[in-house]
């Protein structure tokens, strides 16, 4: 799947094509759909805001269509790309301010001056200590054979595994020296074999020829598979929001799967998040993506805890999981088992790579998905100076680069998942059945390239459509203190998205029961 050029892009046509892939159209809610603002809004060669706006609007439109199905009432759907960009990474303002501080961006950069929002708790932002300052994070390490590799140590156990493979000490110089002793593919395989996380920066052409790339290229961006027959499930009466009466279990670890769950809550579903035993969380991320849901702690390696989760399944409409490989099957909650216990369930899986291809057992994050698919080489300009190592990769000699938002797939993939789940719920209401919604971060990274690549990273902030606007925000009192965060990105004219109070609950502090 080669990257497209940026010329002649029309977001309305792109949205129509996006919806057609899941069998829907912009008129499904009976009202209008509008997009305001346009890329580029930030120093990137990609349509970063568009990548967020299309799936977020698709999920919102699906919710509005369900409201029309349930009540007969129509409504309009609108999104402003100049606000939606914050949804790609709510910490983007802090990231750009840091880049100015270290000299990576000029202090008078007019794009930086456009960004103002910072998520706060008690007027401060919570940090992510293992993420920020991590010597592995977002660094293109050069290998012995002249390639570049990404290594992710976003959590303590992954950090330790990577250092053990490299036989390095925890500082950037030691890691870089160790990587230079490895050929790229040997390092990539060694990391995978030792359940560490990392990948080679590949070109788009290399990925298209790779067995995993070919496998994903043949799959839809939002893969909705009917896995069993069962009677239609009618909507409950007297809804207050589009997804009123829907119950969703979220067995996810930040960010992507939890964003799906957060979006379902935004449109009225009751969501119960299941915290993994001994799992590590970055508070800055947890407090952003786990809004609007209750939270319970279950150790699914213990029978009483398994039984508690099994007891929830008969009343569960949506089951969301983000385990790597086949970990969820080993715990006894794979799609076949959950469908057996609850006919009519919508089961959603989030993976870095594929769920059934050559790399189905490899772990990975947002960064690996961007790395392997050619995104980072295109963002950085390519590596023609390295000759055949990076065939047809670009026209400059700069290193691979992550987008200025650093992450991209996680939040976007979360909305892809929400759009898929909402569509599957609509199908269940009319034709019945159980559905498996499958989302891949790497497949998403391939899709961004199809939206077009700009020839440079320039932004004309003198034009209003390319100038950020202050986003709508909300504030609420929680167990963490006063939370100040982004409001729902997409605006529905009749049933605006909202989360139940309190916005945040104590992680693992609720009992494993449904409230309604």
N, C-alpha and C positions, 0 to 999 in steps of 0.2 A: 504494500500500500504506500505509494510514493506521496510525498508531501505536495499539496496543491499550492499554487500561487495565490496571492491575496487579492488580486484585481477582481472586479465585478462581483464582489460578495454582497448578498442581500439577506439580511437576517430573517425577514419574513419567509422567504423561500427556504432558507435553511431550517427554520422551525417547522414548516410544512413537511419537509423531507424527514426531519427527525421524528415527527409524529407518525408519518406514514409507515415507518419501520416497525411500530407497535400497533398498527392498524387503526390509527386515530387521525383526527383532523382538527385544525384550529377552531372550528365552529362547534365543537362538542358541548361547550358550556352554554351555548346560545347567545353569547355576547361577543364583544370584541377582545382582541389580544393586541397589546401595544408594547413596543420596545423603545426606550429613550436612551440616548447616548450611543457611543460607538467606540470600538477599538481603533487605534491603540490609545490606552489610557495610562500605560506604564511602559517602562523601557524593556520591551520584549518583542521578539519577532513573531509571536503567536497571538491569537485572539483570546487573551486570557479571560476577559470579562464575558465574552460571548460563550466561552466554554462553560462558564457557570450559569449564565442566563438561560440557555436553552434547556438543560435538564431541570433546573429549578422551576421554570415556567411550565414545563411539561407535567411535573408533579402537581403544581397548583391547578393547571387546567384539568387534570384528571380528577382532582378533588372537587373542583367546581362542577364538572360533568356529573359526578356522583350526587352532588347536591341537587342538580337538575333532575336526575333519575329519581331521587327520593322525594322531592317536593314540587317539581315542575317549575321551579324558579330559576331564572337565568341570571348571569352576572358577567361583568367584565374582568379581565385579568391583565395586570400591567407590571412591568419591571423596568427599573432604571439601571442600565449597565454601570453608570457612574457610582451607584451604591452597591450593586451586585459584586463588584470586584473585591470589596471588603470580605465577602463571604468565602472567597478562595483561601484566604488566610487572614483572620481578624487581627493578627499581629503585624500586618504589613507596614503600618506607620512606624512602629518601633524598629522593624528591620531596616527600613530606609533611613531612619535617623541614625542607626548604628553604622550604616554604610557611609554616611556623611562623616561621622565621627572618626572612622578609620581611614578616610581618604579615598574610598572606593567610588564615591559620588561627590561632585562639587557642592559646596555649601549653598551656592546660589542656584542649584538645579530647580527650575520652575515646576517640574513634576513632583519632586519631594514636597514642595510647599503646598501642593494640592491635597495632601493626605493629612487628616486631622484626627480620625477616630482611633481610640485606644480602649479595649475592653478593661474594665476596672472592677475591683472588689474593695469596698471601703476606700475608694479613691486611689487605689494602687493596683498594679497588675501583678498577678501571681506568676512566678517564674517556673521554668522547666529545667532544673539544674543538670539533668543528664543529657538534655538536648542542646541547650546553649552552652558554648564553650567546649563541647565535645570535640576532641581532636580528629575524630573520624567524620564528623557531620559535613555533608555537602562539599567534600574535597575530591577533585579528580587526581587520584594517585597514579603516577606513571609506573608501568610495569617494565620488566626486563626486555620484552620484545617491542617496546615503543607504543604500547597501547595505554589506555587509561581505564582505571577501575574505580568503582564506588564501593565503599564498605560502610555498613550501617551498624552502629552500636547504640541505638536509641534507647535500649533498656539494659539494665546491668548484666543480665545473663547473656545477652547477645554481644555486648562489649567484651565480656570475658572470653567467650568462644572465639571471637575474631582475633583477639590478642594471642590466644593459645595457638591458633592456626599460624599466625604470622611469627610467633615467638618474639613479639615486640613488647616494649614497655608502653605505658599509657601516655605518650606524648606524640605530637604530630611528626617530629623529626624521626623518631624511632619507627613509627608506622610507615612513613614514606620510604625509609631505607629498607625495611623488610619487604615492602611491596615490590621494590626494584629488583629483588632477587627471584621473583616469580615471573613465569610467562603468564599472560592474562588468562587464558582458558584453564590452565592448571590451577590457578588461584581461585577462579570462579567455581570450579568443580570441588576443590578442597573445602571451600567455605560451605558449600551445599552439603557435602558429605558429613561435615561436623556440625550441622544444624546452625551454622552462622549465616549471616546475610550479606550479600554483596553481588555485584554484577559488572560486566564489561560495558563501557560506553560503546555502543554499536551505531553504525549508520542505519538509516531507514532501509537501505537496500540489503544490508546484511540481515537485518531482522526479518525482512520479507522472505528471505531465503532460508532462514533458520526453521527447524521443525516446529518449535513452539510458536514462532511468528506466523508460519503458514497455518497452523492450527487455529490460532486466534483470529487471523484474517478471514477465515471462513465462517466465523460466528458473528451473530448480530451484536451490536453495542449493548443492547438490553435484551438478554436471552430469556424468553418466557416459554417454559416447556410445560405442557399439560402432562402430568405423570400418572394420574389416575382419574377414573370417572367417579362421580358422586352427584347427588341431587343438587340443584341450585340452592343457594343460601340467601333468603330474602333479607333485605335491610330491616333493621329494627325501626319501630314507629317513633314519631316525634323527635327527630334529631335536632340537636342544638348546633352541631358542626357537621361538615361532610362525612367524617369518619366516626361519628358518635356510635357507640355500641361495638366498635372493633377493639379487640384485645390483641396486643402484640408482645411477644417475648423477645428480648434482645440479648443474645449471648455474644456480645461483641466487645472488642477492645478498641479504643480510639484509633482512627478517627472515622473511617468511611462508614462502617456498619452502624455506628452510633449516630451518625448524621442521618442515615435512613430512619432510624427509630425516632430521632428528634423531629424529623419532618412529619412522620405519621402523627406524633403527639400534637404538633402545630395545627393539624387539621382535625383533631378531635379524638384520636384513638387513645385508649388507655394503654400505657407502655410500662412494662416491668423489666428493668435491666438486671441481668444476672451477673454479679461480680465473680470473677474466677478467684479461687483460693490462692493466696500469696501473689497475686498479680500486682505489677508496678504500674502506677499511673503518674503522668505529669499533671499536676493540679491545674496549670494554665489551660491545658487542653480538656481535661475532664470537665471543668466548670463551663466550658463552652459547648461541648457536644452532648452532654448528658442532661440538658435542660428539658423540663417537662415530663420527667418520668420518675417513677419510684425505683428503688434499688435494693436488691437482696443479695446475700452472699451464699453461694452453694459450692461445695466441693464435690464435683461430679465423679470423683474416684471413690466416693463413699456411698454405700447403698441407701442409707436414709436420705441423703441429699438428692440422689437420683430419683428416689420415690417421690420426693417433694416436687421435683420438676415434672415428673410423669403425671402427678395429680393435677397439674395446671393445664395439661395439654387438651383435655376434652372441651375446655372453654376458650381455647386459643385459636385465633383467626390467622395470625401471622407469626412465623418463627424466623428470626433473623440470626444468622451465625457468621462469624468472621474468623474461624479457626484456620490455621494454615494446613495444607495437605489434607489428610483424612483423619485429623485429630478428633473431629466431632463424631465420626462413625465409631471410632474406638471407644468413645464414651457412651455409645448407645443411643445417640440422638441424630443419626444421619437422616437424610430425606426419606428413605424408605420406611424407617422405623417410625418417624414422626407422622408420616402420612397414614401408616397402618393404625396408629393410635388415634389420629384425628383426621378422618376423611374430610376433604374440603379445605384443608389448611393451605395457606400460601407460605412457602418455605423459600427464604432468600439466602443465598451464599455470596460472600464477598471474598475475592482472592486477588493476590498480586498478579498471578499468571492465570492459567486455566484451571478448571475443575476436573478435567478429564484428558488433558494432553500430556506431552512429554515432560513438562515441568510442573505437573500437578502437585508434587510433593515438596517443591521448593518454596521456602518462605521468602517474603519480600515486602517492601513498603512502597510508599509513593515514589521515593527516590529511585528504587530499582526499576520501576515501571517506566519512568522517564529515561533512565539510563539505557536500557536494552533496546528501546524502540526507535532510537534515532533522534528523539526530542532534544537531548542535551547537546548533541553535535550540531544540530541545526540552530539551536539557541546560541551556541558558542561560535558558530560560523564555519565549523568543519575542521578537518585535519588533512588537507591535501599534501602538506609537507611530509606526512608520514607515508605517502604513496599508497601502495596496495593494501596497507593495513586498514585504511579507511576509504574504501572505494566510493567515489561519487558523493563524498560527504559534505562538500561545501567549497567556499572560495576564499577563506581567510585562514590564518594560521593561529587563531586564538584557541584556547583550551575549551573542552566541553563546559557548558554552563547550565546551571539550574535556572528556572525562571526567577524573576525578582521577588516573587511571592514565596520562594523556596519550595513549598509544597504546592501541588496543583491537583493531583488525582484524588486525594482523600475526600475533600469536601464535595468535589464535583461527582465522584463516584457514589457518594452518599445520596445525592439527588437522583442520579441514574437509578439507584436501587429503589428509592421511593417512588419514582415514576413507574417502574416495573411492578412493584407491589400493588400500587393503586390500580393500574391497568388489570392486573390479575384478579383483584377484588371485584372489579366491574364484570369481568368475564364469569367469575364464580356466581355472581348474582343472577346472571341470565342463562348460562349454559351449564353451570355446575363444574365440578372437578377440583382436583388438587393441582397446584402449580409450583414449579421450581423456577424461581427468578435468579439468574446467574449474572454476576457483574465481575468484570476483571479490570483492575487498575491499568494493566498493560494495554488491554483493548481500548480503554479510554484514552490512553496516551497516543495510540495510533489514530484515534478519531480527531484529536486536536489538530493534527497535521493536515487532515483532509479539509479543515476549515480555511486553510490558506496560511502562507508564511510571508511576512513582510520582508522587504529587502534590507531593512535596517531597524534600529530600535528607537527611532526618533518619534517624539510626540509633540504635536502642535497644540499647546495648551491655550493658544489664543482663540481657538475654535471651541465654542461651548460644548459641543458633543464629545470633545476629547478632554474635558476638564472635570475632575471629580467634584462631587457635591457632598455636603455633610449628610451622612446616612441617617435614616430614622432609627432611633434607639429606644430601649425600654429600661426601666429600673425597677428592681424588686428586692424585698428583704428575704434573706435565706439563712440557712444554718451557717453559711460562710460569711455572712455579713450582707451589706448592700451591694447587689450585683448591677452593674451598668453594662449592657451588651447590645448587640445588633438586634433590631426588631426583625420579624420575618421579612425575607427579601422580596417576595412577590406579593402584590397587593390585589386582593379579591374585593370586589365592590360590595358584595352582599354578606359574605361570610369571611371577614378578614382573619388571617391566621393568628392564633394566640396559644399560649401555653398555660396550663393550670398553675395556680399558686400552691406552694412556693416554687419558684423557678428551679431550685436545686434542692435535693434531699441528701442526707448523710449517705455516703457511699457504703452500700451493704447494710443500711440501717432498717430496712423494712422486712416484714415477714413475707414468705413466698406464697401470697394469696392474691386473688383478684379483689379489687375494692368494689367493683360494680357487678 
